[in-house]
């Protein structure tokens, strides 16, 4: 899945430069365009960074966007229109920097990008669906059934279910080989618990000479959904997959947190002062609200925010209630602060104190963390520093029940396993999308 996204990204770069080439040929002729190429190359190259970001924010790298032509068309239109408007603003507001005001060229370029992007994505969707890897699923859990149903409905994901065996009872090596050859199976994903049976392990072993890849189902599920199926793994999975120490990554990430938090704090001083005044004048109570949260290694610390609620309301068991949509406890000013995320400015101090990072599993309230401790492997989310935003936050809605909190834990464990500069960049971009698009 990640390789597919990288290839799409590289093809988008090619489309942008091809569109620029065609624009200049249409406008100035061939030959003749080469005299204008140098003046356009660097300015447009800088703008292309914004276009690529917009492609990502519009979900053009998600398999589900390729599901049908309407969804794809909507995503391409949004990305291209925003790209054209932002490019126009950049060229005309910063003429001294770009030294270019390509009104006609920009209009032609935008039209060409739209046509090529839509045509290319449509081709990729059809090719992926018709050339999907044939998968044999072996297992009887709800997660296996969920995966089979999802892939049946989303052939553009790159996988096709050839067969789903809930068990291999009575299956001989000959039967299994025959099934694989008949459906041209490329990949076998089998539940780890089944592989512990020597007879089943031998059956899967017999498939390897047929050039069929075999993998544990948990790994396949993670590839498809970008989360970890907690019900499919055991302690040995963590021993094999978790890298506890990443010295270079940890040092660079901490340095980044300090520099960005300090600079952001300076920039946000006016907004913080105004927010503090509004909170103090419109409702009773402290301006800064502090709350005990669970951090790295289970250490409890105080997380700071501008207060957005009138009172604190407990649940039936005394546990603080989840925040709900249109929660009556939220003040009008608090609603605005939450909408703009200005209430989180004080958390820059938590970052400087090393309580949290910019990216990581979101720190839970102490009372809820004790409740969630009943989830399997919950303590593993605490082996890394929590974050202002995280993989679970950008991929799943805010939890309002134990079931939803458990679902978010699957994303948190995925982040703990796969944490890297690349994943942090994806979280950052998706957070920007959430702030500027999800609220629109």
C-alpha positions, 0 to 999 in steps of 0.5 A, a space after each residue: 500500500 505504501 509503495 502504491 502511494 509513493 508511485 502515485 506521488 511520483 506520477 503526480 510530480 510528472 503530471 505537474 511538469 508535463 502540464 507545465 510543458 504542455 501549457 508553454 507549448 500551447 501558449 508559445 508554440 513548438 519550437 518557441 516554448 523553450 525560451 519561456 521554460 527557464 522563467 516558469 520552471 523555478 516559480 512553478 516548482 515552488 508552487 508544485 509543493 503546495 499542489 502536492 500537499 493539496 492532492 494529499 489533503 483531498 485524499 487522492 492517495 487513498 484507495 477509497 477515493 478511487 472507489 467510484 468516479 463521482 468520489 474521484 471527480 469531487 476530490 480532483 475538482 477540490 484539489 485543482 480548484 484550490 491549487 489554482 486559487 492558491 497559485 494565483 494568490 501567490 503569483 500576484 501577491 508576491 510578484 517581487 519574489 516570483 517575478 511572474 504573473 502568468 494569468 493565461 498560462 495558469 488558467 491553461 495549466 490548471 485545466 490540463 492538470 485537471 484532465 490529466 489527474 482525473 484521467 490518470 487516477 481513473 486509469 489507476 483505479 481500473 488497472 488496480 481493480 483488474 490486476 489486484 493481487 489474489 488473496 487466500 484468507 484463512 481464519 475464523 475471527 471477526 477481523 478476518 471476516 471484516 477484511 474479506 468484506 472490505 476487500 470485496 467492496 473495494 477492489 481498487 485497494 489492490 487485493 482480491 479475495 480468491 477464497 476465505 477458509 475459516 478452517 483447514 480441517 479436512 483440507 489436504 495439501 493436494 486440495 489446497 494446491 489445487 485451490 491456489 492454482 485454480 484462482 492464481 493465488 498470489 498471497 496467503 494470509 493465515 491467522 497466527 494461532 492456526 500456524 501453531 498447528 504443525 499440520 497447517 504449517 506444513 500445508 502452507 509450507 507446501 504452497 511456497 514452491 508455487 511462488 505464493 507469498 505467505 504472511 500472518 493475517 495480523 500483518 496483512 490486516 495492518 497493511 490494509 487498514 493501517 491499524 493493528 488487530 489487537 485481538 489477533 496478536 499476542 505478547 510475542 508479536 510485540 517482542 518481534 515487532 517493537 523497537 523500543 529505542 530509536 536514538 537518532 529519531 528521538 533526539 531529532 524529534 525532541 529538538 524539533 519539538 523544542 524549536 517549533 514549540 518556542 517559535 509557535 509560543 512567540 507567534 501565539 502570544 497575542 492570540 493567547 492574551 485575547 483568549 485569556 481575556 475572553 475566558 475570564 470575562 465571559 464565565 466564572 472559573 480559572 482561565 487555565 484549566 489543568 487536568 491530570 493525564 497519563 504520559 510516557 511510562 505511565 507518568 501522570 502530569 498536568 495538561 494545560 488548556 484554556 478553560 472552555 466549559 462552565 462546570 465539570 460533570 461526572 458520569 454515573 460512576 463518578 468518572 468524568 463524562 466524555 465530551 459530546 457534540 453540542 455539549 451544554 457545558 461548553 461556553 460560547 467562547 469555549 466553543 469558538 476556542 475549540 473550533 479554532 484550537 486556540 484552547 490548546 495554546 497552553 499545551 506548548 508549555 507541556 511540550 517544552 516541559 517534555 510532558 508531550 510531543 507534537 506527535 504521539 498517542 493522545 494523553 488520556 485523562 487519569 480516570 479514563 486511562 485507568 478504565 482503558 487499562 482493561 484493554 489488552 496491551 493498553 500499556 504499550 501506548 505509553 512506551 512513547 511520549 504522548 502527543 498534541 495530535 496523533 495517528 489515532 486522532 487523524 484516522 478516527 473520530 473522538 471516542 465517546 464509548 469504550 468500544 470507540 476507545 478500543 478502536 483508537 487503541 489499534 491506531 495508537 499501537 500502529 503508531 508505536 510500531 511504525 513511528 518515524 519521520 515519515 509517519 509524523 509528517 503524514 500525521 502533521 498533514 492530516 492534522 492540517 486537513 482536519 483543522 482547515 477542511 473538516 471544519 469547513 
